[in-house]
Amino acid sequence: MEWVEVQGKTVDLAVEVAVEELGLQSREDAKIEIIQEPKSGFLGVGGKDAIVKVSRAPQKRRRRRSRGRSGRPKETAANRQDAGKKRSGQGKSQGKQSREPRQEKKVTTSDANRQEGQSNDRPEQAPIEEQAKVAAGFITGLLDAFGLEGTVETRIDDDVLYIEVEGSQTEALVGPKGSVMQSVHELTRTVVQRKTYGAPRMRIDIAGYRERRREALRIYTGKLAARVIEEKDEVMLEPMNAADRKVVHDAVADIESVRSFSEGEEPRRAVVLSYEE
């Protein structure tokens, strides 16, 4: 992986997730490009998260040459012998230079099979049940590390891993507009991928935040739809993830004279509400 683009509540949170995703030791090992600064929204909806593009910083190499006291390259017996051969060979052959035929390395069938076998040595992906245990164990350890009391429950539905974290103190892992929860999601996915050689589709909800956000989105969508009908125009919402976009589409489906569709590419894909007679 050469670079990743991460979205987060703040630039520091986004960079932290990107550094972890790339497997770097610290920020000093990364090249950071800020694509978008964060902006606040209304009631936690319609704001803009920070977006950063992070790649590995190039490593510098230094070449050293052996030099004598005078600053010139140190002369050795082999160098003197080569220089003598060159001087003795001058004048014997001018104009034409003989070159040895270039030898090409042939790849045999056994070499190809051996290389193919090495590329297939990667362990197989663990079952989703095992991945659920790894995810639950990581989040439980995260709660313990922060000194928070809470429970972690997992369920698997249609090959999607759902993780629910409950407890009055777990609200600290949500953050403004769910930014901290998004970071927890990315870190959990990275841990599962490294330990089980793959990661399933994953949904995390902490302290019931997603249900509260869905309700806020439904109310916000209703207000925007009323404005679209009044002005007989269209409006584009801020970029959202696929789950939030679905909430908006579902809310618009129950409103007459308004239709919704999505535009743009991830992670900048947004919903558009348009008047329809």
Residue, then its C-alpha position, 0 to 999 in steps of 0.5 A: m500500500e503506497w498511500v491512503e486517504v482518510q477522513g476524520k473529525t480533525v486532521d490529527l485523528a485522520v493522520e493517526v488512522a492513516v499512520e496506523e493503516l500504513g504500518l508506520q512507526s510515527r508521523e515522522d515516517a509519513k508524508i502528509e497532505i491535507i486535502q480538506e480542513p474540518k468545518s463544523g455543521f448544524l446539530g452534528v449534521g452537514g459539517k465537513d470532516a478533515i481529509v488527509k492523504v498520507s504516504r510513506a516518506p522517502q528514505k534517504r541513502r548516503r554513499r561513501r567512497s574511500r578517500g586518501r588524505s589528499g581527498r582523492p579516491k584511495e588507490t589500491a593495487a587492483n586499481r594500479q593493475d587495471a590502469g596499467k592494463k588500460r595503458s598497455g592496450q592503448g593503440k592496439s585497437q582503435g575505432k573498433q571495440s569488441r564486446e562480449p555477447r550479452q547473456e540473458k537469464k533464462v527462467t526455467t519452468s521450475d523457477a516459475n513454479r517456485q516463484e508461484g508457490q512462494s506467492n501462494d504461501r499467504p495464510e487463508q482468511a479466517p472465518i467471520e466468526e473468528q474475526a468477530k472474536v478478534a474485533a470484540g477482544f480489541i474493543t474490550g481492550l480499548l475500553d480497559a485502556f481508557g478505564l471505561e465500563g461497557t459491554v461489547e456484543t457482536r452478531i453476524d447478519d448476511d456476512v456483515l459483522y455488527i458490533e454494539v458497544e453499550g455503557s454510559q461511559t462509552e459515549a467518550l468513544v463516540g466523539p463529535k459527529g462520531s469522529v472518534m467512533q469512526s477512528v475506532h472502526e478503522l483501527t478495529r478493521t486494521v487489527v482484524q485484517r492483520k490478525t486474520y488476513g482479511a476483514p469483513r464488512m463491519r458496522i460499529d455502534i457505540a452508546g446508540y449513536r447511530e440510531r440518534r444520528r439516523e433520527a437527526l438525519r431524518i429531521y434534517t432531510g425533512k426540513l431540506a425537502a420542505r425548502v426544495i418544494e417551496e423553492k422548486d429547486e434542488v439542494m446538495l447535502e454534504p458528503m456522507n458515507a453509504a449508511d447515512r446516504k441510505v437514511v436520507h434516501d429512505a426519508v425522501a422516499d416518503i415525501e411527495s414531489v421530491r426525489s433523491f440521488s447520489e453524485g460524486e465518488e467516494p469518499r466525497r459522494a453526496v445526496v442531492l434532493s430535487y423538486e419533482e412535479 
